[in-house]
Every structure is written in structure tokens, then in C-alpha cells.
Amino acid sequence: MDTNDLTEKAHVIIERAGDITPQLRLNLCALAIQFSDEDAYLFGIEDFLAQLQEDPQHYLEFWQLSELDSVVFQEKAKQLIEYIVQVRAIPIDQRY
């Protein structure tokens, strides 16, 4: 799947990820190719973000984002996950 195939609501997720870090936005865009449809993609990025929440310091160090507070990053990732859950609850034909 390509990010061009995503609904407007799913694109908002990517935009919000970019508000956390530009690298996170790129990561979520790159993950799209691994999934066959939007729902699978949403589950996949939710899992990816949950893993980042468990060990944010590793991610921040890898991307040389040590200026970001890991607790703040965890909270923003949690909020993004909550939004993903909200989007998934909307029928795909209503996610315009």
C-alpha cells in the first residue's frame, strides 16, 4: 500500500507524528508499504508506536533526538495511539 491510498483521517495521523518528530513521520510513511490496506496499516503503526513507548530512549538516540525528553515523547506517542484507535473505530467509507 502507498500513503496516497490512505484516507484523510489516516493522513492526519502522519501529520501528528510529524509534530512529534520529522523522523517519526517518515517512519510511519515508510511502514505503509508493508501493509495491504488501511486497517492493517493502522494496526501496524499502533504496534510500532507501542514498541516505541516501551523504549523511547533507544529510538531517540538512534535518530539523534537526545534533546527530546523521553517522557514527553512517550506521552505524545500514547496520544497518537489513542487517535489511531479512534480512527480505526470509524468505518473506512466514512474516514474522508
RASUL-V236874 format. One record per pair of residues at least 24 apart in sequence whose C-alpha atoms are under 7 Angstrom apart, sorted by sequence separation. I is the first residue (numbers start at 1). GAP is how many residues later the second one is. D is the distance in whole Angstrom. If there is no record, write none. Layout:
BEGIN
[[I:GAP:D] [I:GAP:D]]
END
This chain:
BEGIN
[[53:24:7] [3:26:6] [49:28:6] [3:29:6] [2:30:6] [1:31:6] [2:31:6] [1:32:5] [6:32:6] [49:32:7] [1:34:6] [1:35:5] [46:35:6] [1:36:6] [46:38:7] [42:42:7] [39:49:7] [20:56:7] [13:71:7] [9:78:7] [9:86:6] [8:87:7] [9:87:6] [7:88:6] [8:88:5] [7:89:6]]
END
